[in-house]
Amino acid sequence: MKKVSMGFIFTGMVCLAASLAPQAHAAADSLEIMVDNQIVQFPDAKPFIDENGRTQVPVRFVADQLGFKVNWKLENGSVKVMLAKDAKSIVLKEGETVATINGQPVSLDSSVMIKNDRTFVPLRFIAESVGKYVNWDENRNAVSISSDKPVMMMADVSPTPLKPATRSLNDENKPSITSQSSSMIAYAEKYIGVPYVWGGTSPDGFDCSGFVQYVFNHFGVQLPRTASDMYSAGTPVSSLQPGDLVFFSTYASGASHVGIYIGNNEFISATSSHGVKICNLNDPYYWGPRYIGARRF
């Protein structure tokens, strides 16, 4: 959306990628956005990848292609965007990381922002808000919104090959990581504040699974590279202990975000919005509704 003239734009929600953003080095001016296999045209302001590694899209063009009616107004000096389609109503505000869908608050993993006189929002939010998925096509440097489930979890994509666990999950002669939980949690907390980096696997920057893999590797346990593969490899548990891995479905079905449970309903993970931080497992606005289970190694 133009902030001065009456034009306007839009992006979207969902854990890739995350998350679900393409690689951070992707050239913004060459990034292609598709909705149901139709290329979205951006005549004056282009999609870009923000400092959190999230794909931000000028709203109106994407919203129009998804069938939304778009309105906006200035409210207390900030832009307020209203999207409507059938029985769904979405409200977003400039500079905020919480939107509402049919009046219910929903957390965004990056804020709504004004850039080049256009209003941008996270692509993942838009996709999730209409029940669609986001896929990343590396060969085309393209992001698509469609009804097809992602081929891979965008927030965890990495060229690093998967590595098998160094010990059997059923090897009773070797203790589980939970027996070292105090040391492991103290080690993980050393990295609070380290920024989120797409595909990051080092203290220079982590993505969610890269952080968990790095911490566990320090204690002699090699994990698969992605959240979805960790979820498949671990032993399911219902009664959480510190050191267990907790998983969330942030933008599509299946595990797309992972963290380390530290006790007292809290976990530590690499978040796209604030880097490595401690969060509440029962957060009613974001993590709680997206929690899908825990695994033990």
HUURMO-V143953 format. One record per pair of residues at least 24 apart in sequence whose ideal C-beta (glycine too) atoms are under 10 Angstrom apart, sorted by the first residue. I is the first residue (numbers start at 1). J is the second residue. D is the distance in whole Angstrom. If there is no record, write none. Layout:
i->{I:I}
j->{J:J}
d->{D:D}
This chain:
i->{1:1:1:1:1:1:1:1:1:1:1:1:1:1:1:1:2:2:2:2:2:2:2:2:2:2:2:3:3:3:3:3:3:3:3:3:3:4:5:6:7:7:7:7:7:7:7:7:7:8:8:8:8:8:8:8:8:8:8:8:8:9:9:9:9:9:9:9:9:9:9:9:9:9:9:9:9:9:9:9:9:9:9:9:9:10:10:10:10:10:10:10:10:10:10:10:10:10:10:10:10:10:10:10:10:10:10:10:10:10:10:11:11:11:11:11:11:11:11:11:11:11:11:11:11:11:11:11:11:11:11:11:11:11:11:12:12:12:12:12:12:12:12:12:12:12:12:12:12:12:12:12:12:12:12:12:12:12:12:12:13:13:13:13:13:13:13:13:13:13:13:13:13:13:13:13:13:13:13:13:13:14:14:14:14:14:14:14:14:14:14:14:14:14:14:14:14:14:14:14:14:14:14:14:14:15:15:15:15:15:15:15:15:15:15:15:15:15:15:15:15:15:15:15:15:15:15:16:16:16:16:16:16:16:16:16:16:16:16:16:16:16:16:16:16:16:16:16:16:16:16:16:17:17:17:17:17:17:17:17:17:17:17:17:17:17:17:17:17:17:17:17:17:17:17:17:17:17:18:18:18:18:18:18:18:18:18:18:18:18:18:18:18:18:18:18:18:18:18:18:18:18:18:19:19:19:19:19:19:19:19:19:19:19:19:19:19:19:19:19:19:19:19:19:19:19:19:19:20:20:20:20:20:20:20:20:20:20:20:20:20:20:20:20:20:20:20:20:20:20:20:20:20:21:21:21:21:21:21:21:21:21:21:21:21:21:21:21:21:21:21:21:21:21:22:22:22:22:22:22:22:22:22:22:22:22:22:22:22:22:23:23:23:23:23:23:23:23:23:23:23:24:24:24:24:24:24:24:24:24:24:24:24:24:25:25:25:26:26:26:26:26:26:26:27:28:28:30:30:30:31:31:31:31:31:31:32:32:32:32:32:32:33:33:33:33:33:33:33:33:33:33:33:34:34:34:34:34:34:34:34:34:35:35:35:35:35:35:35:35:35:35:35:35:35:35:35:36:36:36:36:36:36:36:36:37:37:37:37:38:38:38:38:39:39:39:40:40:40:40:40:40:41:42:44:44:44:45:45:45:45:45:45:46:46:46:47:47:47:48:48:48:49:49:49:49:50:50:50:50:50:50:50:50:50:51:51:51:51:51:52:52:52:52:52:52:52:52:52:52:52:52:52:53:53:53:53:53:53:53:53:53:53:53:53:53:53:54:54:54:54:54:54:54:54:54:54:54:54:54:54:55:55:55:55:55:55:55:55:55:56:56:56:56:56:56:56:56:56:56:56:57:57:57:57:57:57:57:57:57:57:58:58:58:58:58:58:58:59:59:59:59:59:59:59:59:60:60:61:62:62:62:62:62:63:63:63:63:65:66:66:66:66:66:66:67:68:68:68:70:72:78:78:79:79:79:79:80:80:81:81:81:83:83:83:83:85:85:86:88:88:88:90:90:90:90:90:92:92:92:92:92:93:94:94:94:97:97:97:97:98:98:99:99:101:101:101:104:105:105:105:106:106:106:107:107:107:107:107:107:107:107:108:108:109:109:109:109:109:109:109:109:109:109:110:110:111:122:122:122:123:124:124:124:124:124:124:124:125:127:127:128:128:128:132:132:133:133:133:134:134:135:149:149:149:150:150:150:150:150:150:152:152:152:153:153:153:153:153:153:153:153:153:153:153:153:153:153:153:154:154:154:154:155:155:155:155:155:155:155:155:155:155:155:155:155:155:155:155:156:156:156:156:156:156:156:156:156:156:156:156:156:156:156:156:156:156:157:157:157:157:157:157:158:158:158:158:158:158:158:158:158:158:159:159:160:160:160:160:160:160:160:160:161:161:162:162:162:162:162:162:162:163:163:163:163:163:163:164:164:164:164:165:165:165:165:165:165:165:165:165:166:166:166:166:166:166:167:167:167:167:169:169:169:169:169:169:170:174:174:176:176:176:176:176:176:176:177:177:177:177:177:177:177:177:177:177:177:177:177:177:178:178:178:178:178:178:178:178:178:179:179:180:180:180:180:180:181:181:181:181:181:181:181:181:181:182:182:182:182:183:183:183:184:184:184:184:184:184:184:184:184:185:185:185:185:185:185:185:185:185:185:186:187:187:187:187:187:187:188:188:188:188:188:188:188:188:188:188:188:188:188:188:189:189:189:189:189:189:190:190:191:191:191:191:191:191:192:192:192:192:192:192:193:193:193:193:194:194:194:194:195:195:195:195:195:196:196:196:196:196:196:196:196:196:197:197:197:198:199:200:200:201:203:205:205:205:206:206:206:206:206:207:207:207:207:207:207:208:208:208:208:208:208:208:208:208:208:208:208:209:209:209:209:209:209:209:209:210:210:211:211:211:211:211:211:211:211:211:212:212:212:212:212:212:212:212:212:213:214:215:215:215:215:216:216:216:216:219:219:221:222:223:223:223:226:226:226:227:227:227:227:227:227:227:228:228:228:228:228:229:230:230:230:230:231:231:231:231:231:231:231:232:233:233:234:234:234:234:234:234:235:235:235:235:236:236:236:236:237:237:237:237:237:238:238:239:240:240:240:240:240:241:241:242:242:243:243:244:244:244:244:244:245:245:245:245:245:245:246:246:246:246:246:246:246:246:247:247:247:247:247:247:248:248:248:248:248:248:248:248:248:248:249:249:249:249:249:250:250:250:250:251:253:254:255:255:255:256:256:257:257:257:257:258:258:259:259:261:261:267:267}
j->{45:58:59:60:63:70:71:72:79:81:94:114:117:118:119:120:44:45:58:60:72:79:114:116:117:118:119:72:74:78:79:94:114:116:117:118:119:117:117:72:43:44:45:58:60:72:117:118:119:58:59:60:61:63:70:71:72:79:81:118:119:42:44:45:47:56:57:58:59:60:61:62:63:64:70:72:81:114:115:116:117:118:119:120:121:56:57:58:59:60:61:62:63:64:65:66:68:70:72:81:83:90:92:112:118:119:120:121:123:125:126:47:50:54:55:56:57:58:59:62:63:92:108:110:112:113:119:120:121:122:123:124:125:126:127:54:55:56:57:59:62:63:66:90:108:121:122:123:124:125:126:127:128:129:130:132:134:143:145:251:90:99:101:106:107:108:109:110:121:122:123:124:125:126:127:128:129:130:134:250:251:106:107:108:109:122:123:124:125:126:127:128:129:133:134:155:248:249:250:251:252:256:257:286:290:109:124:128:153:154:155:156:208:227:248:249:250:251:252:255:256:257:271:272:286:287:290:53:54:55:109:123:124:134:136:150:152:153:154:155:156:157:198:207:208:227:250:251:252:256:257:272:53:54:55:109:124:134:136:150:152:153:154:155:156:157:196:198:199:207:208:209:227:250:251:256:257:272:52:53:54:55:109:124:134:136:153:154:155:156:157:196:198:199:207:208:209:227:250:251:256:257:272:52:53:54:55:109:122:124:134:153:154:155:156:157:196:198:207:208:227:250:251:256:257:270:271:272:53:54:55:109:122:123:124:127:128:133:134:135:136:143:150:153:154:155:156:157:250:251:252:256:272:49:50:52:53:54:55:56:109:110:122:123:124:134:136:143:154:155:157:198:207:272:47:49:53:54:55:123:134:136:137:138:141:142:143:154:157:198:49:53:136:138:141:154:157:158:159:198:199:49:50:51:52:53:54:196:197:198:199:200:205:207:49:198:199:55:136:138:141:142:143:198:141:55:56:140:141:142:55:57:140:141:142:143:137:140:141:142:143:144:57:58:61:62:65:123:134:142:143:144:145:65:135:137:140:142:143:144:145:146:61:62:63:64:65:66:67:126:127:130:132:143:144:145:146:65:66:132:144:145:146:147:148:144:145:146:148:65:144:145:146:65:142:144:64:65:66:143:144:145:65:118:116:117:118:115:116:117:118:119:120:115:116:118:120:123:143:115:116:120:110:123:143:198:109:110:111:113:115:120:122:272:273:110:195:196:272:273:109:110:111:122:195:196:197:198:271:272:273:274:275:109:110:154:155:195:196:197:198:199:200:205:207:272:273:108:109:110:111:121:122:123:124:125:155:196:198:272:273:110:120:122:123:124:134:136:143:154:110:111:112:113:115:118:119:120:121:122:123:118:119:120:121:122:123:125:126:143:145:115:116:117:118:119:120:121:83:92:112:118:119:120:121:126:118:119:118:121:123:126:127:145:90:121:126:130:145:126:127:129:130:132:145:130:126:129:130:119:119:112:114:112:113:114:119:112:119:112:119:121:121:126:129:130:129:130:130:129:130:131:121:125:126:129:130:119:121:122:125:126:119:119:120:121:122:273:274:286:285:286:125:129:125:128:129:285:284:285:286:285:286:289:273:283:284:285:286:287:289:290:273:286:155:196:250:251:257:271:272:273:274:286:272:273:273:251:272:273:251:154:155:250:251:252:256:272:251:251:252:250:251:252:251:252:251:252:253:251:252:252:252:253:254:228:251:252:253:254:256:226:228:256:208:209:226:227:228:229:231:249:250:251:252:254:255:256:257:198:251:252:256:196:198:199:207:208:209:226:227:250:251:252:256:257:258:270:272:198:199:207:208:209:210:213:224:225:226:227:228:229:230:255:256:257:258:198:199:207:209:225:226:198:199:200:201:207:209:210:213:225:226:199:225:199:201:209:210:213:224:225:226:224:225:222:223:224:225:226:229:233:213:217:222:223:224:225:222:223:224:233:216:221:222:223:224:230:233:234:297:216:217:220:221:222:223:220:221:222:297:233:234:235:295:296:297:235:220:221:221:235:241:243:244:296:297:215:216:219:220:221:223:241:242:243:244:245:260:296:297:237:240:241:242:243:244:261:296:297:241:243:219:220:221:242:243:219:241:242:243:244:260:261:262:263:242:243:262:263:218:219:243:215:216:218:219:221:242:243:260:262:215:242:243:260:261:262:263:266:268:278:262:214:215:216:218:219:260:212:214:215:216:218:243:259:260:262:267:268:269:276:278:215:260:262:268:276:278:215:276:215:268:270:275:276:277:268:274:275:276:277:278:274:275:276:277:270:275:276:277:270:272:274:275:276:269:270:271:272:273:274:275:276:277:270:272:275:272:225:270:275:225:276:270:275:276:269:270:271:275:276:257:258:269:270:271:272:247:248:250:256:257:258:259:269:270:271:272:276:245:255:256:257:258:259:269:270:258:270:258:259:260:268:269:270:271:275:276:245:246:258:259:260:268:269:270:297:258:270:243:260:268:276:243:245:260:297:243:297:297:297:258:295:297:255:256:258:254:255:256:257:258:259:269:252:254:255:256:258:255:255:258:295:297:255:256:258:292:293:294:295:295:295:297:258:293:294:295:296:297:294:295:296:297:293:294:295:296:261:293:294:295:296:293:294:294:265:267:281:294:296:294:296:266:267:296:297:293:294:295:296:297:269:293:294:295:296:297:279:281:287:291:292:293:294:295:290:291:292:293:294:295:279:281:286:287:288:289:290:291:292:293:289:290:291:292:293:286:287:290:292:290:292:292:292:293:295:290:292:287:290:291:292:294:295:287:294:294:296:291:294}
d->{10:8:6:6:10:8:10:5:7:7:10:8:8:6:4:9:9:9:10:9:10:10:10:9:5:7:9:9:8:10:6:9:6:10:5:8:8:7:8:8:10:8:10:10:7:9:8:8:9:9:6:5:10:9:6:8:5:8:7:8:6:8:9:6:10:10:7:3:4:4:6:8:8:10:9:10:9:10:9:9:9:4:5:7:8:10:7:7:2:5:7:5:4:8:10:9:8:7:10:7:7:9:8:9:9:7:8:6:9:10:7:8:10:9:7:5:4:7:6:7:9:9:9:9:8:9:8:5:3:5:5:8:7:6:9:10:8:9:7:9:7:9:9:10:9:6:6:4:6:4:2:5:7:7:8:9:8:10:7:9:9:8:9:7:9:6:8:10:8:6:8:5:2:6:7:4:6:10:10:9:7:9:10:9:7:8:9:4:6:9:7:4:9:9:8:9:10:8:5:3:7:8:10:10:8:7:7:9:9:9:6:10:8:9:6:8:2:5:9:10:5:4:9:7:9:10:7:9:9:9:9:10:7:7:8:8:9:6:4:3:7:8:9:9:9:9:7:5:8:6:8:8:7:8:9:9:8:9:8:10:10:7:4:2:6:7:10:7:9:7:8:10:9:8:8:7:8:7:10:7:8:9:8:7:9:9:7:5:2:7:8:9:8:10:7:8:10:9:7:7:7:8:6:9:7:7:10:7:10:7:10:8:6:2:7:9:8:8:7:7:10:7:7:7:7:10:9:5:10:8:8:9:9:7:5:8:9:9:5:9:7:8:8:8:4:6:10:9:8:5:8:7:9:6:8:8:5:5:5:9:9:9:8:8:8:9:8:8:6:7:10:6:10:8:10:7:9:10:6:10:10:5:9:7:7:8:6:7:8:8:8:9:8:8:9:9:8:9:10:6:6:6:10:9:10:5:10:10:7:4:8:9:9:10:9:8:9:9:9:9:6:10:9:9:7:9:9:10:6:9:7:9:10:6:7:7:8:6:6:4:7:9:6:10:8:7:9:7:10:7:6:8:8:9:9:9:9:6:7:4:7:8:9:7:10:9:4:6:10:9:9:10:8:10:7:5:8:8:9:8:8:7:6:8:10:7:10:7:10:7:9:10:10:10:8:9:9:6:10:10:10:9:9:9:7:8:7:7:4:7:4:9:8:9:8:9:8:7:8:7:9:8:10:10:10:8:10:5:9:8:9:8:8:9:10:8:8:9:10:10:7:5:9:9:9:6:10:9:8:5:5:8:9:9:9:10:8:9:6:7:4:9:9:9:8:6:10:9:6:4:10:10:5:7:7:9:10:9:9:6:8:9:10:7:4:7:8:9:6:9:7:9:9:7:8:10:10:4:7:6:7:10:10:6:7:8:5:10:7:9:10:8:8:10:4:7:6:9:8:8:9:8:5:7:6:8:8:8:9:9:8:6:9:8:9:9:7:10:9:7:9:9:6:8:7:8:9:9:8:10:7:9:9:8:10:7:6:9:10:7:6:8:10:9:8:10:9:7:10:7:7:10:9:9:9:6:9:8:6:10:8:10:10:7:10:10:9:7:10:10:7:9:7:8:9:9:6:9:9:6:9:7:8:9:9:8:10:5:4:9:10:10:8:9:9:9:8:9:10:7:5:5:10:9:7:6:8:10:9:10:10:8:9:8:5:9:10:9:9:7:8:9:5:8:10:9:8:5:8:6:7:9:6:7:8:10:8:5:9:8:8:7:8:10:10:8:6:6:5:9:10:10:9:9:8:7:7:5:9:9:8:9:8:9:8:10:6:6:8:9:7:7:8:10:6:7:10:10:7:10:8:6:7:5:8:10:10:7:4:5:7:8:9:9:7:8:8:8:7:9:10:9:8:9:5:9:7:8:8:7:9:5:7:8:9:8:7:10:8:9:10:5:9:10:7:10:9:5:5:8:6:9:9:9:5:8:7:7:7:9:8:8:9:7:6:7:8:10:7:9:7:10:9:6:6:5:9:8:7:9:8:8:7:5:9:8:7:8:9:10:9:9:9:7:9:6:6:9:7:6:9:6:10:10:10:5:8:9:9:8:5:9:10:5:7:4:7:9:6:9:10:8:6:9:9:10:7:10:7:4:4:9:9:9:8:8:7:9:10:10:9:8:10:6:8:8:6:9:8:6:7:9:9:6:7:7:9:5:8:10:7:10:10:10:6:10:6:8:10:9:9:5:9:9:10:9:6:8:10:5:9:8:9:10:10:8:7:9:8:9:9:8:9:8:9:5:10:7:10:8:5:6:7:8:6:6:8:7:5:5:10:9:10:9:4:8:10:5:6:5:8:8:5:8:10:9:10:9:9:10:8:10:8:9:8:8:10:9:4:10:8:6:9:10:10:6:10:8:10:9:9:8:5:5:7:5:5:7:8:9:10:9:9:8:5:10:9:8:10:7:9:8:8:8:7:4:10:9:6:6:10:5:7:6:9:7:8:10:9:9:10:7:9:10:9:9:8:7:9:10:6:10:9:10:7:8:9:9:9:5:6:6:4:9:10:10:5:5:7:9:9:7:6:7:8:4:9:7:8:7:9:6:9:7:8:10:9:8:3:6:5:10:6:5:7:6:7:6:8:10:8:5:7:5:8:8:9:8:9:8:6:9:9:7:10:10:8:8:10:5:7:5:8:10:9:6:5:7:7:10:6:9:7:9:8:5:8:9:7:5:6:7:7:10:9:9:6:9:9:4:6:6:9:9:5:8:5:10:8:9:6:10:9:9:8:6:8:9:9:9:9:8:10:10:10:9:9:10:7:10:10:9}
